[in-house]
Amino acid sequence: MDARVTKHRLGNMLSYDWLKILCAIAAAIVGLVLFFTMVKVRPARAQKFIVHFYGEYGYGADMATLSDALDERLSYDVLTVRADSFGSGMMDGAAYSARRSSGEGSVVIVSDYAAEGKVSSFANLVKMGIGRAAGSSDETLGMFYAADEYFEGLESYLARFFGENWREAPVLNESEVEACFRARNVDGPNNKNRYRTAKQIAAGIEDEKARLTALRSDYLYLLGRGLGQDDGLLPFVTYTSDVREYKAGVSLGKLTNLSDLVYYKDAEKKPMHDKMVFLIYNNGGEPYEEGKTNDGRGDLKYEAVTCLKYLAEHYAP
């Protein structure tokens, strides 16, 4: 049988079968696209750590490297890190509202400075976030966590994994750690493509241990720098509504080098940082509960602790 490939035979094939060849190439491309789409790891909402800056600010050189600096410090389960800024104009306000309505954003840095006759960006933002449950007169910060309540919740969270004496004599509950990891990343909705084999799952459990250990360490660092103490490096900032008083955020005013990242201008157009505030968004979700899967929002909301530690460590005097 003569099966040689000749110029004549190749020309005949291209003349009569070109449509089949194009269809085969197109089918192969579609198949590859579908394959890589199915195996691609897509960050869930909780696995995106996004820092917002809300208001009219100037930015130092560190703004360009903030995302990379945080990416190096946040846990293995944060897959996307970004910093976005929004001015006070109408277009920026619409963009900010759209982002928040989709649940985007982890923390926001905002100024409590108010020019004469004006309201600060901090006060505007907190007032906008306050809400009441339907049919209830109970007021909450709504869009934000009250700082004192957030850190109280963190202490309860750490006690679940390290025991009640989590500060001085932590004992890591490895079965609880594994259950938490599986509920979020194996049995839950988050990126099952990352953990399909026993080897991948075992590595993920070790990463989860490291996440919790680092979270405890970062929080102890903040406590050591006077978190929530009026005479400490990071006191809470109070906001008083018509109904009640809130410990709404954490002051960054004593971080004397913060202007390398962000600053506002006072009435004399001087760059200032002393009234900058760190707020933590409330994006819903509950931490791991035994026997329940979750999407990670309740666990990964505590990545804000690592972000705050970076700011304190990097910009403190």
C-alpha positions as CSV (number, residue, x, y, z in Angstrom):
1,M,0.0,0.0,0.0
2,D,1.4,3.4,-1.0
3,A,0.9,5.7,2.0
4,R,3.5,8.3,1.1
5,V,2.7,11.9,1.9
6,T,3.2,13.8,-1.3
7,K,2.6,17.4,-2.3
8,H,-0.2,16.3,-4.6
9,R,-2.0,14.3,-1.9
10,L,-1.5,17.0,0.7
11,G,-3.0,19.5,-1.7
12,N,-6.0,17.3,-2.3
13,M,-6.6,16.9,1.4
14,L,-6.5,20.6,2.0
15,S,-8.8,21.2,-1.0
16,Y,-11.5,18.7,0.1
17,D,-11.1,18.5,3.9
18,W,-10.2,22.0,5.0
19,L,-13.6,22.5,6.7
20,K,-13.1,19.4,8.8
21,I,-9.6,20.5,9.8
22,L,-10.9,23.9,10.9
23,C,-13.7,22.3,12.9
24,A,-11.2,19.9,14.6
25,I,-8.9,22.8,15.5
26,A,-11.8,24.8,16.9
27,A,-13.1,21.8,18.9
28,A,-9.6,21.2,20.3
29,I,-9.4,24.9,21.4
30,V,-12.8,24.8,23.0
31,G,-11.9,21.6,24.8
32,L,-8.7,23.1,26.2
33,V,-10.5,26.3,27.3
34,L,-13.2,24.2,29.1
35,F,-10.5,22.0,30.7
36,F,-8.5,24.9,32.1
37,T,-11.7,26.7,33.2
38,M,-12.8,23.6,35.2
39,V,-9.4,23.2,37.0
40,K,-8.7,26.8,37.5
41,V,-8.7,28.1,41.1
42,R,-11.0,31.0,41.4
43,P,-10.9,33.0,44.7
44,A,-14.1,33.0,46.6
45,R,-15.3,36.3,48.0
46,A,-13.8,35.6,51.4
47,Q,-10.4,34.8,49.8
48,K,-10.0,38.3,48.5
49,F,-8.4,40.8,50.8
50,I,-9.1,44.3,49.5
51,V,-8.1,47.5,51.3
52,H,-10.2,50.6,50.6
53,F,-9.2,54.2,51.0
54,Y,-12.3,56.4,51.2
55,G,-11.9,60.2,50.9
56,E,-9.6,62.8,49.4
57,Y,-6.0,61.8,50.2
58,G,-2.5,62.1,49.1
59,Y,-0.5,58.8,48.7
60,G,3.1,58.1,49.5
61,A,5.5,55.8,47.7
62,D,4.4,52.8,49.8
63,M,0.9,52.8,48.2
64,A,2.5,51.2,45.1
65,T,3.8,48.3,47.2
66,L,1.0,47.8,49.8
67,S,-0.7,44.9,48.0
68,D,2.6,43.0,47.6
69,A,3.6,43.7,51.2
70,L,0.3,42.4,52.5
71,D,0.3,39.4,50.1
72,E,3.5,38.2,51.8
73,R,2.0,38.4,55.2
74,L,-1.6,37.3,54.9
75,S,-2.5,33.6,55.2
76,Y,-2.4,30.9,52.5
77,D,-6.1,31.1,52.1
78,V,-6.1,34.7,50.8
79,L,-5.6,34.3,47.0
80,T,-6.1,37.9,45.9
81,V,-4.8,41.1,47.5
82,R,-5.6,44.6,46.3
83,A,-5.8,48.3,47.4
84,D,-8.5,50.6,45.9
85,S,-9.0,54.3,46.5
86,F,-12.3,56.3,46.3
87,G,-12.6,60.1,46.4
88,S,-15.5,62.0,47.7
89,G,-17.0,62.9,44.3
90,M,-20.2,61.6,42.9
91,M,-18.6,59.1,40.5
92,D,-16.3,57.8,43.1
93,G,-19.2,57.5,45.5
94,A,-21.2,55.5,43.0
95,A,-18.3,53.2,42.4
96,Y,-17.8,52.7,46.1
97,S,-21.4,51.9,46.7
98,A,-21.5,49.4,43.9
99,R,-18.4,47.6,45.2
100,R,-19.8,47.5,48.7
101,S,-23.2,46.3,47.6
102,S,-21.4,43.3,46.0
103,G,-19.7,42.6,49.3
104,E,-16.3,43.7,48.1
105,G,-13.8,45.1,50.6
106,S,-12.2,43.8,53.8
107,V,-11.1,47.0,55.6
108,V,-11.2,50.7,54.9
109,I,-8.8,53.4,55.9
110,V,-10.5,56.8,56.3
111,S,-9.9,60.2,57.9
112,D,-11.7,61.6,60.9
113,Y,-10.5,65.1,60.0
114,A,-13.3,67.6,59.3
115,A,-12.7,71.0,57.8
116,E,-14.7,73.9,59.4
117,G,-18.4,73.4,58.7
118,K,-17.9,69.9,57.3
119,V,-18.3,66.3,58.4
120,S,-15.4,64.0,58.3
121,S,-15.2,61.1,55.9
122,F,-15.1,58.7,58.9
123,A,-18.3,60.1,60.3
124,N,-20.1,60.0,56.9
125,L,-19.0,56.5,56.3
126,V,-20.0,55.1,59.7
127,K,-23.4,57.0,59.6
128,M,-24.0,55.5,56.1
129,G,-23.3,52.0,57.4
130,I,-25.5,52.1,60.5
131,G,-28.7,50.1,60.2
132,R,-31.5,48.3,62.1
133,A,-32.9,44.9,61.5
134,A,-36.3,44.8,60.0
135,G,-39.0,45.3,62.7
136,S,-36.4,46.1,65.4
137,S,-35.3,49.2,67.1
138,D,-31.9,47.8,67.9
139,E,-29.2,49.7,66.1
140,T,-25.9,48.2,64.9
141,L,-22.9,49.5,62.9
142,G,-24.3,47.4,60.1
143,M,-21.6,47.7,57.4
144,F,-18.8,47.6,60.0
145,Y,-17.7,45.6,63.0
146,A,-17.5,47.6,66.2
147,A,-13.8,47.3,67.0
148,D,-14.2,46.1,70.6
149,E,-16.8,43.4,69.6
150,Y,-14.7,42.3,66.7
151,F,-11.7,41.6,68.9
152,E,-13.8,40.0,71.6
153,G,-15.0,37.6,68.9
154,L,-11.4,37.0,67.9
155,E,-10.5,35.9,71.4
156,S,-13.4,33.4,71.5
157,Y,-12.2,32.2,68.1
158,L,-8.7,31.6,69.3
159,A,-9.9,29.8,72.4
160,R,-11.7,27.2,70.2
161,F,-8.3,26.2,68.7
162,F,-5.8,26.9,71.5
163,G,-7.9,26.4,74.6
164,E,-9.1,28.9,77.2
165,N,-5.5,29.7,78.2
166,W,-4.6,30.7,74.6
167,R,-2.4,33.6,75.6
168,E,0.1,32.0,78.0
169,A,-0.1,28.3,77.4
170,P,-1.7,27.5,74.0
171,V,-2.4,23.9,73.1
172,L,-3.4,23.5,69.5
173,N,-6.5,21.3,69.0
174,E,-5.4,19.6,65.8
175,S,-8.7,17.8,65.2
176,E,-10.6,21.1,65.5
177,V,-8.1,22.7,63.0
178,E,-8.6,19.9,60.5
179,A,-12.4,20.0,60.8
180,C,-12.3,23.8,60.3
181,F,-10.1,23.4,57.2
182,R,-12.3,20.7,55.7
183,A,-15.5,22.6,56.3
184,R,-14.2,25.5,54.4
185,N,-11.9,24.1,51.7
186,V,-12.9,20.4,51.2
187,D,-16.6,19.9,52.0
188,G,-17.5,23.6,51.7
189,P,-17.8,25.7,48.5
190,N,-14.3,27.2,48.4
191,N,-11.9,26.1,45.6
192,K,-12.2,22.4,45.8
193,N,-9.8,22.2,42.9
194,R,-7.0,23.1,45.3
195,Y,-7.5,20.1,47.5
196,R,-8.5,17.1,45.5
197,T,-5.9,14.5,46.7
198,A,-5.0,13.2,50.2
199,K,-1.6,14.8,49.8
200,Q,-3.0,18.2,48.9
201,I,-5.5,18.0,51.9
202,A,-2.7,17.1,54.3
203,A,-0.6,20.1,53.1
204,G,-3.7,22.3,53.5
205,I,-4.2,21.2,57.1
206,E,-0.6,22.2,57.9
207,D,-1.2,25.5,56.2
208,E,-4.3,25.9,58.4
209,K,-2.3,25.3,61.5
210,A,0.2,27.9,60.4
211,R,-2.7,30.4,59.7
212,L,-4.1,30.1,63.2
213,T,-0.7,30.2,64.9
214,A,0.2,33.4,63.0
215,L,-3.2,34.9,63.8
216,R,-2.6,34.3,67.5
217,S,0.9,35.8,67.3
218,D,-0.3,38.9,65.4
219,Y,-3.0,39.6,67.9
220,L,-0.7,39.2,70.8
221,Y,1.6,41.7,69.1
222,L,-1.3,44.2,68.8
223,L,-2.2,43.7,72.5
224,G,1.4,44.4,73.4
225,R,1.3,47.7,71.5
226,G,-1.8,48.8,73.5
227,L,-4.6,47.9,71.1
228,G,-7.8,49.5,72.4
229,Q,-6.0,51.4,75.2
230,D,-6.3,55.2,75.2
231,D,-2.6,55.5,76.0
232,G,-1.5,52.7,73.6
233,L,-0.3,52.9,70.0
234,L,-3.7,51.8,68.6
235,P,-6.6,53.2,70.7
236,F,-10.2,52.7,69.6
237,V,-12.1,55.6,67.9
238,T,-15.5,56.4,69.2
239,Y,-18.5,57.3,67.1
240,T,-21.7,58.5,68.8
241,S,-25.0,58.1,66.9
242,D,-28.4,59.4,68.0
243,V,-28.9,56.1,69.8
244,R,-25.6,54.9,71.2
245,E,-21.8,55.1,71.3
246,Y,-19.6,52.8,69.3
247,K,-16.0,51.8,69.5
248,A,-16.2,52.1,65.7
249,G,-12.6,51.7,64.5
250,V,-8.9,51.7,65.4
251,S,-6.9,55.0,65.4
252,L,-3.8,55.0,63.2
253,G,-3.0,58.5,64.4
254,K,0.1,57.5,66.4
255,L,1.7,55.8,63.5
256,T,4.0,58.7,62.8
257,N,5.3,57.4,59.5
258,L,1.9,56.6,58.0
259,S,2.3,59.5,55.6
260,D,4.6,57.3,53.6
261,L,1.4,55.4,52.7
262,V,-1.5,57.9,53.0
263,Y,-2.2,61.4,54.3
264,Y,-4.9,64.1,54.3
265,K,-4.3,67.8,54.1
266,D,-5.5,70.1,56.9
267,A,-6.8,73.7,56.5
268,E,-3.3,75.0,56.0
269,K,-2.7,72.3,53.3
270,K,-0.2,70.5,55.4
271,P,0.0,66.7,55.0
272,M,-1.3,65.0,58.1
273,H,-2.0,61.5,59.3
274,D,-3.1,61.9,62.9
275,K,-6.8,61.4,62.3
276,M,-6.6,58.3,60.1
277,V,-8.9,55.4,61.2
278,F,-8.9,51.7,60.4
279,L,-12.4,50.2,60.0
280,I,-13.3,46.5,59.4
281,Y,-16.1,45.7,57.1
282,N,-18.9,43.3,58.3
283,N,-19.4,41.0,55.3
284,G,-21.5,38.5,57.2
285,G,-20.7,34.8,57.7
286,E,-20.0,32.9,60.9
287,P,-16.8,31.1,62.0
288,Y,-16.6,27.4,61.7
289,E,-19.2,25.3,63.5
290,E,-18.9,21.6,63.9
291,G,-20.9,19.7,61.3
292,K,-21.5,22.7,59.1
293,T,-19.7,23.8,55.9
294,N,-19.0,27.5,55.3
295,D,-17.7,29.9,52.7
296,G,-14.8,31.2,54.9
297,R,-16.2,34.7,55.6
298,G,-16.4,34.0,59.3
299,D,-12.9,32.6,59.5
300,L,-11.0,34.9,57.1
301,K,-12.5,38.1,58.4
302,Y,-9.7,37.9,60.9
303,E,-7.1,38.5,58.2
304,A,-7.7,42.2,59.1
305,V,-5.6,41.5,62.2
306,T,-2.5,40.8,60.1
307,C,-3.1,43.9,58.0
308,L,-3.4,46.0,61.1
309,K,-0.2,44.5,62.5
310,Y,1.7,45.3,59.3
311,L,0.6,48.9,59.6
312,A,1.6,49.1,63.2
313,E,4.9,47.4,62.7
314,H,5.8,49.3,59.6
315,Y,4.7,52.8,60.4
316,A,5.1,53.1,64.2
317,P,7.7,55.6,65.5
